[in-house]
Amino acid sequence: MRRYEADRMIIRMSDSGLVGVMVLLTGTGVSALFSASYHFGRVAAGNPFYFINRQIIWILLGALVSFILSRMPLSLIRKMTIPFVIMTIILNVLTYVPGIGSTSGGATRWIEIGGNSFQPSELVRVALVLYMAHILDKKKDSMDDFLNSILPVLLMSVLMTSLVYFQNDFSSAIYIFLLAILLLFLAGISWSYIAVGTIAIMISAVPMVLAKPYRLERIRSWLSPLSDPSGSGYQLMKSRMALQNGRFWGLGLGQGQVKLGGLPAAHSDFVFAVVGEETGFAGILFIIFLFLVFAIKGYSIALNSTSSYIRLAAFGLTSSVYFQVLINVAVVCGALPATGIPLPLFSAGGTSTLVTLGIFGLLINFSRYKAKEREVLCNG
């Protein structure tokens, strides 16, 4: 009986850190989104609670998914990986079907059903990471065999990246493919393959940028926002203004000014600018600290596990969230051109919220498994 209680205590301790960070980030994100979306919801939808009500529904659904995934046996997760990958591909293909796919802002990334939209490209990062972890774990003793070990994973990465790219989501496609390259590196692939893959990305990125004039315009406005302050440089200038207005302590919750029609996408991709204006540098540090704690816990699961599958999956899933945070913050601060990548758990977007909470559930599952591993080793 004592042994059973000890096992449960170890598992509970492994859960608590990630669960705590998830709750704090979700709660802080809801508060930030409510403040950022209140005015826009009233103007655009006639209801100031429009965005926050929808976000809460997705959070509740995401919490349920997170709980289920945190308790699901790893063997079952691995068995469901291929069906999940197939489902993800089918859903992303459906975005190209007239009457099913929905276009907004020049991008066709959503499936519209009964007035509700779903963004299947958000599933790609999870499906690809789980697929790669599953296959690379099975092929871990034959990583020098390019045709049987590396090529299948590489082809799947190219397929999923292409599906996202042709939805007119260039930045997400590049970010997903870079994530795949990192996982291959962690799996022990030869440096020569990594070098070839990196060069291929750099070479292919140039025509991809030139293929759409607005992409080149984003780079120009990023390099010189003052050259067109009322046009392409307007959003970045307003974002910087918001961060400067916040100073150290901020103007106070709900007291921000740029969200009142001055900053485009204040409730979505640029919600971090609203947070900076209202909570100041102190609030920014708090949010960055929470995401940093998440990253440390996620990467520690990967580094300390004896299972190559968990090591790859935990690293990939943690990176898929943390890299989004770094990219979004860099865009808002002006360190990168605008990308359209949201801030997880803060930006309005049900699919992103659902997937992020699902990732938390998977990481909690891996953490519990790691705790059981540690208990076995200690008693062995």
Secondary structure as UniProt FT lines:
FT   HELIX           2..45
FT   TURN            48..49
FT   HELIX           50..71
FT   HELIX           74..79
FT   HELIX           81..94
FT   TURN            95..96
FT   TURN            98..100
FT   STRAND          101..104
FT   TURN            105..106
FT   STRAND          107..113
FT   TURN            114..115
FT   STRAND          116..118
FT   HELIX           121..138
FT   HELIX           140..142
FT   TURN            143..144
FT   HELIX           146..150
FT   HELIX           151..165
FT   TURN            166..168
FT   HELIX           170..187
FT   HELIX           191..211
FT   HELIX           213..223
FT   HELIX           225..227
FT   TURN            229..233
FT   HELIX           234..246
FT   TURN            247..249
FT   TURN            253..254
FT   TURN            258..262
FT   TURN            264..270
FT   HELIX           271..304
FT   HELIX           308..333
FT   TURN            344..346
FT   HELIX           350..379
//
